[in-house]
Amino acid sequence: MGPKTLDPEARQLSGDERTITVGYGHRNQKSARAQLWSKYKELDLTEGKFGGDDPWVNYFSWAWGNKNCGALLLALFPALGIYKDYKVSTLLKDLVAGLIVGASSVPLGFAHALIAGVSPKVGLFTCFVPCLVYGVFASSKHLSHGTDATIALMTQGVVNQYDESERDQISQIVALIIGITLVILGVLRIDYIIHYISRPILSGFISGSTVLVILSQLKYLVGTNYDSSVFGCVNFVKLWIHITEGRWITFGASCIMLSILVLAAYSKSKLLDRRMDEGPILCRFVLGVLTSMPLVVSTVATIINWVMHTRSSNHDYHLNAIGEKTELPSPGIGGTEEAVVDLIQEIVPQAIIIALMSYISSMSMALGYASGKYEVSGMQELLAMGYASMIGAWFGCMPPSSGLSRTAISTSAGQQTQLTSVISFGFLALILGTMNKFFIYMPYCALASIVVVSSTVLFDYTTPIWLYRIGAMEDLAAYMFALISTVALGPTYGLFLSVGCSLLMIIQRISLPRMTVLAKQATDDEQFMALEQQGSVMFDGVVVINVVDSLFFGNAGRFKNNIHHIIADAKKVDKKVHVIVLDMESVISLDSTGLTTLQELNLLLLQQDVTLLLAGLQKQVFKFVTLSGITRGFQQHLHLNTPVDIIIKSAQQIAHTKHATVDQDIEVDSRHEDMQNPVRARLSHQELSLAPKQDPAPPEHTMLEQPAENHSMI
């Protein structure tokens, strides 16, 4: 515990000076933007209110403060702002992209529903309503909202705990909870959580989820049937056991469709690498056909399967199909009110995890596609995704997300604004209203082929190669840990462990403040440099440590232990340390644990006859330290913004004095031993009598005891 009384010298501080120290020694908590905005208001350059670092909050605060109804409408519905610079060429690109995305949503929706373990129509509904809601409220111009393979896989881990007849309803409840969670996070402005998961860990988790998605689709490719598991190893074992039950007609059709889709994906990537999306009309037409190849393959497979079902009664030539009509969704969540409430209580923890994963993956893509061209608001994205999930749940949807495969299709098709989502919604509504009977004959193997090929884009093999090449072994280990844990334990436990690993990395990096040992140059004693650099010379009896980070409860313990081990290591090599100087010029804040750690460190060093000196204290830190009362036990006056070179000179004088005292004690001990030897005693007496007499030197005062004229001291 810290001292209960204030230092007598600290009581001389005025009341205004004391209030500055409240807040654990920091000057203020404002960001750099907030400080500049306050100065702009002080200079009468603006009357608007600073709402925070989020662009949407700033814009909304400005519109509300100025009572601008048009700006408020644009803040609530960002999609309405596209009219400012909208052109006919942009409309054509959005129209083509909307039609392609709407048509491609049919096979993708069905395929992702298979992954989630729900009815195929649920996947199609998820590509319908959430797409429109997200397009109206979102700030990202490129993301396409609907089904996603990773979120569908995590949803499967929840719905598989219930009977097959209840799974559609469970997926709706999961979507409702996710929507509520995202809206709450948006209102509370907790959009910064994306920064607490490192990119290698997120990449490893998504890559592991990709492997799980592919393993879950293998049964449809070979024509066998078994209950899929969220554990990759279990799915592989089940496939090995049931592979003899497969059908050659299904396996052959799957191989053909996989070959076509892989060839189309490869050709498309080559065209995009050559920037053919901005080339002649013919190139863009070919690129559009390649982008629509999943729709073409599924349509052709459905037609062939329909012909085989209607013209042949031999079931050996029939492919397993959906066999279910899909109509426009009707509002409402099935089940009684009591049953829904009970299910919500059971599902909440898992749904929150899915919500966090959905936001993190979507926001990462949004920032990547924006890439400085326009601003993406994390808070607005949370609200848009929350609204889409809540309203979508009311219309029979499973949890939606901004899928990478859907977004890749929309951007390669030329999407420019959120209007693409509106066009996609309208075209999908037309398909549902006119072609619902056609979906009965859509084969499962076609959907599985589309999922496998589209999911391969999610597997990130370049990141581990790049991490190995640059020598970032810690990040490479984190990537592999997230990948292996996700494949072995499933997406839910894999995400838990991945997030836990990311948090442990953060804790490990902040648990010890950055410190650099300073030394003097061999050619110039007045110049200081890092001890690790060539040409550095250690100070005699003095260790100077430059502390870069602030001291708080998270790193104070290891900081004290590190200093203690420095003294112990010096003793092992017979290198006596008399003074330790802490250069704290870069320390901008302390908390109560940091204060008591400095006090405990000082007492620990005093017991070992080592003096602790603090140098370069910032003004707010200095006042906070003196008001705490811990300075009474120090052997020095605290120096306010005193340059470290002056403190080092004082430390060298103290070390020299202590070293002389130690030498004198050794000499006295040796004389005492000589007196016990008569021969050596006579020799020592003769040497002393022959030595010339000198006047005693005046007592020396260390620089710390001399009054400083140019430095503020207390």
C-alpha positions in Angstrom: 0.0 0.0 0.0 1.2 3.5 -0.7 1.8 6.2 1.9 -1.2 7.8 3.5 0.3 11.3 4.0 1.5 13.8 1.5 5.1 14.9 1.2 5.5 18.2 3.1 7.1 19.7 0.0 4.1 18.6 -2.1 1.7 20.6 0.1 3.3 23.8 -1.3 1.6 23.1 -4.7 -1.4 25.3 -5.5 -4.9 23.9 -5.9 -4.8 24.3 -9.7 -1.6 22.4 -9.9 -3.0 19.5 -7.8 -6.1 19.2 -10.1 -3.8 18.6 -13.0 -2.5 15.4 -11.5 -5.9 13.8 -11.1 -6.1 11.0 -13.6 -2.9 9.1 -12.7 -0.5 11.6 -13.9 -1.7 12.2 -17.4 -2.3 15.6 -18.7 -5.6 14.6 -20.4 -7.3 11.7 -22.1 -8.2 13.5 -25.4 -7.0 12.2 -28.7 -4.9 14.4 -31.0 -7.9 15.1 -33.2 -10.0 16.2 -30.2 -7.2 18.5 -29.0 -6.9 20.2 -32.4 -10.7 20.5 -32.7 -10.8 22.2 -29.3 -8.2 24.7 -30.6 -10.2 25.3 -33.7 -13.3 26.2 -31.6 -11.1 28.4 -29.4 -10.0 30.3 -32.6 -13.7 30.6 -33.7 -12.9 28.5 -36.8 -15.9 26.2 -36.1 -19.0 25.9 -33.9 -19.4 22.2 -34.5 -19.1 19.6 -31.8 -16.4 17.0 -31.9 -18.1 13.6 -31.7 -15.1 11.3 -31.7 -12.6 9.7 -34.1 -15.4 7.9 -36.1 -16.2 9.8 -39.3 -20.0 9.0 -39.1 -20.2 10.3 -35.5 -18.5 13.5 -36.5 -20.8 14.0 -39.4 -23.9 13.2 -37.4 -22.7 15.6 -34.6 -22.2 18.4 -37.1 -25.5 17.8 -38.7 -27.3 17.7 -35.3 -25.6 20.8 -34.0 -26.4 22.8 -37.2 -30.0 21.5 -37.3 -29.4 20.4 -40.9 -32.2 18.0 -41.8 -30.7 17.0 -45.2 -27.4 16.2 -43.5 -29.1 14.2 -40.8 -31.0 12.2 -43.4 -27.7 11.4 -45.2 -26.1 10.5 -41.8 -28.9 8.0 -41.1 -29.0 6.6 -44.7 -25.5 6.9 -46.2 -26.7 5.3 -49.5 -28.7 8.5 -50.3 -25.4 10.4 -50.6 -24.4 8.6 -53.8 -26.4 11.1 -55.9 -23.8 13.8 -55.5 -21.2 12.5 -58.0 -23.3 9.8 -59.6 -22.9 9.3 -63.4 -24.5 7.2 -66.1 -21.4 5.1 -66.5 -21.5 4.4 -62.7 -25.2 3.4 -63.0 -24.4 0.9 -65.8 -21.6 -0.7 -63.7 -23.9 -1.0 -60.7 -26.7 -2.4 -62.8 -24.5 -5.1 -64.3 -23.0 -5.9 -60.9 -26.4 -6.1 -59.2 -27.8 -8.5 -61.8 -24.8 -10.8 -61.6 -24.8 -10.7 -57.8 -28.5 -11.3 -57.6 -28.3 -14.3 -60.0 -25.2 -15.7 -58.2 -27.0 -15.4 -54.9 -29.2 -18.3 -55.8 -26.6 -21.1 -55.9 -24.5 -19.4 -53.2 -27.5 -19.1 -50.8 -28.4 -22.8 -51.3 -24.8 -23.9 -50.9 -24.2 -22.0 -47.7 -27.5 -23.2 -46.3 -26.2 -26.8 -46.7 -23.1 -25.8 -44.7 -25.3 -24.3 -41.9 -27.4 -27.4 -41.8 -30.7 -25.6 -42.5 -33.3 -25.7 -45.3 -32.0 -24.4 -48.7 -34.7 -21.7 -48.8 -33.2 -20.2 -45.6 -30.0 -19.5 -47.4 -31.8 -17.9 -50.3 -33.9 -15.7 -47.9 -30.6 -14.6 -46.3 -29.4 -13.2 -49.6 -32.7 -11.3 -50.1 -33.8 -9.0 -47.2 -30.4 -8.4 -45.4 -28.9 -7.3 -48.8 -31.4 -4.4 -49.1 -31.2 -3.3 -45.4 -27.4 -3.3 -45.4 -27.2 -1.4 -48.7 -29.4 1.4 -47.3 -27.6 1.8 -43.9 -23.9 0.8 -44.6 -21.0 3.2 -45.2 -19.0 0.7 -47.3 -19.7 1.0 -51.1 -18.2 -2.4 -52.0 -19.4 -5.1 -49.5 -22.2 -7.4 -50.5 -24.2 -8.7 -47.6 -25.8 -12.1 -47.5 -24.6 -15.6 -46.8 -21.0 -16.4 -45.9 -19.3 -19.8 -45.6 -17.5 -19.1 -42.3 -20.6 -17.7 -40.6 -22.7 -20.6 -42.0 -20.1 -23.0 -40.5 -20.3 -21.4 -37.1 -24.1 -21.4 -37.3 -24.0 -25.1 -38.0 -22.2 -25.6 -34.6 -25.3 -24.1 -32.9 -28.2 -25.6 -34.9 -26.8 -29.1 -34.8 -27.5 -29.2 -31.1 -31.2 -29.4 -31.9 -33.6 -31.6 -33.9 -33.7 -31.2 -37.6 -37.2 -29.8 -37.5 -36.2 -26.9 -35.3 -33.0 -25.9 -37.1 -34.6 -23.2 -39.3 -36.2 -21.6 -36.3 -32.9 -21.8 -34.3 -31.0 -20.1 -37.2 -33.6 -17.2 -37.1 -33.1 -16.8 -33.3 -29.3 -16.8 -33.7 -29.6 -14.1 -36.4 -31.9 -12.0 -34.1 -29.4 -12.2 -31.2 -26.5 -11.3 -33.5 -28.4 -8.3 -34.7 -29.2 -7.1 -31.2 -25.6 -7.6 -30.2 -24.2 -5.6 -33.1 -26.6 -2.7 -32.6 -25.6 -2.6 -28.9 -21.9 -2.5 -29.8 -22.7 0.3 -32.3 -24.6 2.4 -29.8 -21.8 2.0 -27.3 -19.3 2.8 -30.0 -17.2 -0.4 -29.4 -16.1 -0.6 -33.0 -12.4 -0.7 -32.0 -12.5 -4.4 -31.0 -11.3 -5.2 -34.5 -7.8 -4.0 -33.5 -7.4 -6.5 -30.7 -7.1 -9.5 -33.0 -3.9 -9.6 -35.0 -4.1 -10.1 -38.8 -2.1 -13.4 -38.8 -4.5 -14.9 -36.2 -7.5 -13.7 -38.1 -6.0 -15.1 -41.3 -5.3 -18.4 -39.7 -8.8 -18.7 -38.4 -10.4 -17.9 -41.7 -8.0 -20.4 -43.5 -8.9 -23.1 -40.9 -12.6 -22.4 -41.4 -12.1 -22.8 -45.2 -10.6 -26.2 -44.6 -13.7 -27.1 -42.5 -16.1 -25.8 -45.2 -14.4 -28.0 -47.9 -14.4 -31.1 -45.7 -18.1 -30.6 -44.9 -18.9 -30.5 -48.7 -17.1 -33.7 -49.7 -20.1 -35.9 -48.9 -22.1 -34.1 -51.6 -19.3 -34.4 -54.1 -19.2 -38.2 -53.8 -22.9 -38.7 -53.3 -22.9 -40.2 -49.9 -24.9 -39.0 -46.8 -24.0 -38.7 -43.1 -24.3 -36.1 -40.4 -21.6 -33.5 -40.8 -19.6 -32.3 -37.7 -18.0 -29.0 -36.9 -14.7 -30.9 -36.2 -12.6 -31.4 -39.4 -11.0 -34.6 -38.3 -14.4 -36.2 -37.5 -15.7 -35.2 -41.0 -12.7 -36.8 -42.6 -13.1 -40.0 -40.7 -16.8 -40.2 -41.5 -16.0 -39.7 -45.2 -13.5 -42.5 -45.1 -16.1 -44.8 -43.5 -19.0 -44.0 -45.9 -17.1 -43.5 -49.1 -18.1 -46.9 -50.4 -21.7 -45.6 -50.3 -20.9 -42.9 -52.9 -22.4 -42.8 -56.4 -20.3 -42.7 -59.5 -22.8 -40.5 -61.4 -22.5 -37.9 -58.7 -18.7 -38.1 -58.5 -18.4 -37.8 -62.2 -20.7 -34.8 -62.4 -18.8 -33.2 -59.5 -15.4 -33.6 -61.3 -16.8 -32.0 -64.5 -18.2 -29.0 -62.6 -15.1 -28.6 -60.5 -12.9 -28.5 -63.5 -15.1 -25.9 -65.2 -15.3 -23.7 -62.1 -11.5 -23.9 -61.4 -10.7 -23.1 -65.0 -13.0 -20.1 -64.9 -11.6 -18.9 -61.6 -8.1 -19.2 -62.9 -8.9 -17.3 -66.1 -10.7 -14.6 -64.2 -7.7 -14.0 -61.9 -5.4 -13.7 -64.9 -7.7 -11.1 -66.5 -7.9 -9.1 -63.3 -4.1 -9.2 -62.9 -3.9 -7.6 -66.3 -6.5 -4.9 -65.4 -8.9 -6.2 -68.1 -11.8 -5.0 -66.0 -11.0 -1.5 -67.3 -10.1 -2.7 -70.8 -12.2 -3.1 -74.0 -15.9 -4.1 -73.9 -15.2 -7.6 -75.1 -12.7 -8.2 -72.3 -15.2 -6.9 -69.7 -17.9 -9.1 -71.3 -15.7 -12.2 -71.0 -14.9 -11.2 -67.4 -18.6 -11.0 -66.7 -19.2 -14.4 -68.1 -16.4 -15.9 -66.0 -17.8 -14.2 -62.9 -21.2 -15.7 -63.6 -19.9 -19.1 -64.2 -21.2 -20.5 -60.9 -24.7 -19.5 -62.0 -24.1 -21.0 -65.5 -22.9 -24.3 -64.0 -25.7 -24.6 -61.5 -28.3 -23.7 -64.2 -27.0 -26.2 -66.7 -26.8 -28.9 -64.0 -30.3 -28.2 -62.9 -31.7 -28.4 -66.5 -29.9 -31.7 -67.1 -31.1 -33.1 -63.8 -34.7 -32.0 -64.6 -34.5 -33.7 -68.0 -33.2 -36.9 -66.3 -36.0 -36.8 -63.7 -38.8 -36.3 -66.2 -37.6 -38.5 -69.0 -36.0 -41.5 -67.1 -37.4 -43.5 -64.3 -34.0 -45.1 -63.5 -32.8 -43.4 -60.3 -29.2 -44.4 -61.0 -29.1 -41.5 -63.4 -30.7 -39.0 -61.0 -28.6 -36.5 -59.0 -29.6 -35.8 -55.5 -31.5 -32.5 -55.6 -33.0 -29.9 -53.3 -36.6 -31.1 -53.9 -38.2 -28.1 -52.2 -40.1 -25.2 -53.6 -38.9 -21.7 -52.6 -41.3 -18.8 -52.3 -41.0 -15.3 -51.0 -40.4 -15.2 -47.3 -43.2 -14.3 -44.9 -42.5 -12.3 -41.7 -42.4 -13.8 -38.3 -40.4 -16.3 -36.1 -41.9 -19.7 -35.6 -42.6 -21.2 -32.2 -44.4 -19.9 -29.1 -43.2 -16.9 -27.2 -42.1 -19.0 -24.2 -40.1 -21.4 -26.3 -38.4 -18.5 -28.2 -37.3 -16.9 -24.9 -35.9 -20.2 -23.6 -34.0 -20.7 -26.8 -32.6 -17.2 -26.7 -31.2 -17.8 -23.2 -29.4 -21.0 -24.4 -28.0 -19.5 -27.6 -26.8 -16.1 -26.4 -23.1 -16.9 -25.7 -22.5 -18.7 -29.0 -24.4 -16.0 -30.9 -22.3 -13.2 -29.5 -19.1 -15.0 -30.7 -20.6 -15.3 -34.2 -21.5 -11.6 -34.1 -17.9 -10.6 -33.2 -16.5 -12.8 -36.0 -19.0 -11.4 -38.5 -18.1 -7.8 -37.7 -14.3 -8.4 -37.6 -14.2 -10.2 -41.0 -16.6 -7.7 -42.6 -14.9 -4.6 -41.3 -11.5 -6.0 -42.4 -12.8 -6.4 -46.0 -14.5 -3.0 -45.9 -11.3 -1.2 -44.9 -9.3 -3.2 -47.5 -11.7 -2.3 -50.4 -11.9 1.4 -49.3 -8.1 1.7 -49.1 -8.1 5.5 -48.7 -10.7 6.2 -51.5 -13.4 6.9 -49.0 -14.0 6.6 -45.2 -15.7 3.6 -43.6 -17.3 4.1 -40.2 -17.0 1.2 -37.8 -20.0 2.4 -35.8 -22.2 2.7 -38.9 -21.1 -0.7 -40.1 -22.1 -2.2 -36.7 -25.5 -0.6 -36.9 -26.1 -1.6 -40.6 -25.1 -5.2 -39.9 -27.2 -5.2 -36.8 -30.3 -3.9 -38.6 -29.8 -6.3 -41.5 -29.6 -9.3 -39.1 -32.5 -8.3 -37.0 -34.9 -7.5 -39.9 -33.6 -10.5 -41.8 -34.4 -12.8 -38.8 -38.0 -11.6 -39.0 -38.1 -12.8 -42.6 -36.7 -16.3 -42.0 -33.0 -15.6 -42.5 -30.0 -17.3 -40.9 -27.1 -15.1 -39.7 -26.0 -12.9 -42.6 -22.5 -11.4 -43.2 -20.5 -9.8 -45.9 -19.1 -12.9 -47.5 -15.8 -12.7 -49.3 -17.0 -14.8 -52.2 -20.1 -12.6 -52.7 -18.0 -9.4 -52.4 -15.4 -10.7 -54.8 -18.1 -11.4 -57.4 -19.7 -7.9 -56.9 -16.4 -6.0 -57.1 -15.1 -8.0 -60.1 -18.5 -7.3 -61.8 -17.9 -3.6 -61.4 -19.8 -2.6 -58.2 -19.3 1.2 -57.5 -21.9 2.1 -54.8 -24.5 0.7 -52.5 -27.1 0.8 -55.3 -25.8 -2.6 -56.4 -27.4 -4.2 -53.3 -30.7 -2.6 -54.1 -30.6 -3.9 -57.7 -29.6 -7.3 -56.5 -32.6 -7.3 -54.1 -35.0 -6.5 -56.9 -33.6 -9.1 -59.3 -33.6 -11.8 -56.6 -37.2 -10.9 -55.8 -38.1 -11.4 -59.5 -36.3 -14.8 -59.5 -38.1 -16.0 -56.3 -41.5 -14.9 -57.7 -41.2 -16.5 -61.2 -38.7 -19.4 -61.0 -39.3 -21.0 -57.6 -40.3 -24.4 -59.1 -37.1 -24.6 -61.1 -35.0 -24.9 -57.9 -36.5 -28.3 -57.0 -34.1 -30.1 -59.4 -30.9 -28.1 -58.5 -28.4 -30.9 -57.6 -26.5 -30.8 -54.3 -23.2 -31.7 -56.0 -23.4 -28.5 -58.1 -23.8 -26.4 -55.0 -21.0 -28.2 -53.2 -18.7 -27.6 -56.2 -19.5 -23.9 -56.1 -18.8 -23.8 -52.4 -15.4 -25.6 -52.7 -14.1 -23.4 -55.5 -15.4 -20.1 -54.0 -14.0 -21.1 -50.6 -10.4 -21.7 -51.9 -10.2 -17.9 -52.3 -10.5 -17.6 -48.5 -7.5 -19.9 -47.8 -4.5 -17.5 -47.2 -1.3 -19.3 -48.0 0.7 -16.1 -48.8 0.7 -14.8 -45.3 2.7 -17.6 -43.7 5.2 -17.5 -46.5 5.6 -13.8 -46.1 5.9 -14.1 -42.3 8.6 -16.7 -42.7 10.4 -14.6 -45.3 10.6 -11.5 -43.0 11.5 -13.6 -39.9 8.3 -12.9 -38.0 8.3 -16.2 -36.3 6.0 -15.2 -33.4 3.2 -14.1 -35.9 3.8 -17.3 -37.9 3.4 -19.4 -34.8 0.1 -17.5 -34.0 -1.1 -18.1 -37.6 -0.4 -21.9 -37.4 -2.0 -22.1 -33.9 -5.2 -20.5 -35.1 -5.3 -22.7 -38.3 -4.7 -26.0 -36.5 -7.0 -25.2 -33.5 -9.8 -24.2 -35.9 -9.5 -27.3 -38.0 -9.1 -29.7 -35.0 -11.7 -28.2 -32.6 -14.2 -26.4 -34.9 -14.9 -22.7 -35.6 -16.4 -21.9 -32.2 -13.6 -23.3 -30.0 -11.1 -22.2 -32.7 -12.2 -18.6 -32.5 -12.1 -18.8 -28.6 -8.5 -20.0 -28.7 -7.5 -17.6 -31.5 -8.9 -14.6 -29.6 -7.2 -15.9 -26.4 -3.9 -16.2 -28.2 -4.2 -12.7 -29.6 -5.0 -11.3 -26.1 -2.0 -13.2 -24.6 0.2 -11.7 -27.3 -1.0 -8.2 -26.3 -0.5 -8.9 -22.6 3.0 -10.3 -23.2 4.0 -7.2 -25.2 2.8 -4.7 -22.6 3.8 -6.6 -19.5 7.4 -5.2 -19.7 8.0 -1.6 -20.7 10.5 -0.9 -23.4 13.8 -0.1 -21.8 17.2 0.8 -23.3 20.5 0.9 -21.4 22.5 4.1 -22.2 26.3 4.3 -22.4 28.8 7.0 -23.3 30.7 7.1 -26.6 34.3 6.0 -26.5 35.4 9.1 -28.3 33.2 11.7 -26.5 32.1 11.3 -22.8 29.5 14.0 -23.3 27.5 12.0 -25.9 25.3 9.1 -25.0 24.2 6.1 -27.1 22.6 2.7 -26.7 24.7 0.2 -25.0 24.1 -2.3 -27.8 25.7 0.0 -30.4 29.3 -0.3 -31.4 31.8 2.1 -29.7 29.8 2.3 -26.5 31.5 2.4 -23.1 29.8 1.6 -19.8 29.7 4.1 -17.0 31.7 3.2 -13.9 29.3 2.1 -11.2 26.3 3.6 -12.9 23.6 2.0 -15.0 21.4 4.4 -17.0 18.1 3.0 -18.2 15.8 4.9 -20.6 12.2 4.0 -19.9 10.0 4.5 -23.0 6.5 3.3 -21.9 4.3 4.4 -19.1 4.3 2.5 -15.8 1.0 0.9 -14.8 -0.3 -2.2 -13.1 0.2 -4.3 -16.3 4.0 -3.8 -16.5 5.1 -2.5 -13.1 5.8 -6.0 -11.6 8.1 -7.1 -14.4 9.8 -3.7 -14.5 10.8 -4.0 -10.8 12.0 -7.6 -11.3 14.1 -6.6 -14.3 15.9 -3.8 -12.3 16.5 -6.3 -9.4 18.0 -8.8 -11.8 20.3 -6.2 -13.3 21.9 -5.7 -9.8 22.1 -9.5 -9.3 23.8 -10.0 -12.7 26.3 -7.3 -11.9 27.3 -9.0 -8.7 27.9 -12.3 -10.5 30.5 -10.7 -12.8 32.1 -8.6 -10.0 30.8 -5.4 -11.5 29.6 -3.3 -8.6 26.6 -1.0 -9.4 26.3 2.0 -7.0 23.7 4.1 -8.8 20.8 3.4 -11.1 19.4 6.3 -13.2 15.9 6.0 -14.7 15.5 8.3 -17.6 11.7 8.8 -17.5 11.4 11.6 -20.1 9.2 9.4 -22.3 6.9 8.3 -19.4 3.8 10.3 -19.7 1.6 8.6 -17.1 1.7 6.5 -13.9 -1.0 4.8 -12.0 -1.1 3.9 -8.3 0.7 0.6 -8.9 3.5 2.3 -10.8 4.0 4.7 -7.9 4.2 2.0 -5.3 6.5 0.0 -7.6 8.9 2.9 -7.7 8.7 3.2 -3.9 9.3 -0.6 -3.4 12.2 -0.5 -5.9 13.9 2.4 -4.1 13.7 0.5 -0.7 15.0 -2.7 -2.3 18.0 -0.8 -3.8 18.7 1.0 -0.5 19.1 -2.4 1.2 21.8 -3.2 -1.3 23.5 0.3 -1.0 22.4 1.3 -4.4 21.0 4.8 -5.1 18.0 5.3 -7.4 17.8 8.6 -9.3 14.9 9.7 -11.5 15.6 11.9 -14.4 13.6 13.9 -16.9 10.2 13.7 -15.2 7.4 15.2 -17.2 5.5 18.0 -15.4 2.3 16.1 -14.9 4.1 13.0 -13.7 6.4 15.0 -11.4 3.4 16.6 -9.6 1.6 13.3 -9.4 4.7 11.7 -7.8 5.3 14.4 -5.3 1.7 14.6 -4.2 1.7 10.8 -3.6 4.3 11.3 -0.8 6.6 8.5 -2.0 9.6 10.8 -2.5 10.5 11.1 1.2 12.3 7.8 1.0 14.5 8.8 -1.9 18.1 9.9 -1.5 17.7 12.7 -4.0 15.5 15.7 -4.8 13.3 15.0 -7.8 14.4 16.9 -10.9 11.6 18.4 -13.0 12.6 18.2 -16.7 16.3 18.1 -15.8 18.4 16.8 -18.7 19.6 13.3 -18.2 23.3 14.3 -18.8 23.3 16.4 -15.6 21.7 13.5 -13.6 24.4 11.2 -15.0 27.2 13.5 -13.9 25.7 13.6 -10.4 25.3 9.8 -10.5 29.0 9.4 -11.4 30.0 11.6 -8.4 27.9 9.5 -6.1 29.4 6.3 -7.5 32.9 7.7 -7.2 32.3 8.7 -3.6 30.9 5.2 -2.8 33.7 3.5 -4.6 36.3 5.6 -2.6 34.6 4.6 0.6 34.7 1.0 -0.3 38.4 1.2 -1.2 39.1 3.0 2.2 37.3 0.2 4.1 39.3 -2.4 2.2 42.6 -0.5 3.1 41.6 -0.3 6.8 40.9 -4.0 6.8 44.3 -4.8 5.2 46.1 -2.6 7.8 44.3 -4.4 10.5 45.7 -7.7 9.1 49.2 -6.2 8.8 49.2 -5.2 12.5 48.7 -8.8 13.4 52.0 -9.6 11.4 55.0 -7.8 13.2 57.3 -7.8 10.2 54.6 -6.3 7.9 53.5 -3.9 10.6 57.1 -2.4 10.8 57.2 -2.0 7.1 53.9 -0.3 7.0 54.9 2.1 9.8 58.1 3.1 7.9 56.1 3.7 4.7 53.7 6.0 6.5 56.5 8.0 8.2 58.3 8.6 4.8 55.1 9.7 3.1 54.7 13.5 2.6 52.0 15.2 4.6 49.1 16.7 2.7 46.4 19.1 3.8 43.0 17.6 4.1 40.9 18.2 1.0 37.6 20.1 1.5 34.5 18.0 1.5 33.0 17.5 -1.9 29.3 18.1 -2.6 27.5 16.1 -5.2 25.7 18.0 -7.8 22.4 16.8 -6.4 23.1 18.7 -3.2 24.0 22.0 -4.9 21.3 24.4 -5.6 20.4 24.4 -9.3 19.9 27.8 -10.9 18.5 26.7 -14.3 16.5 23.7 -13.2 13.2 23.5 -11.3 13.7 21.4 -8.1 11.7 20.6 -5.1 
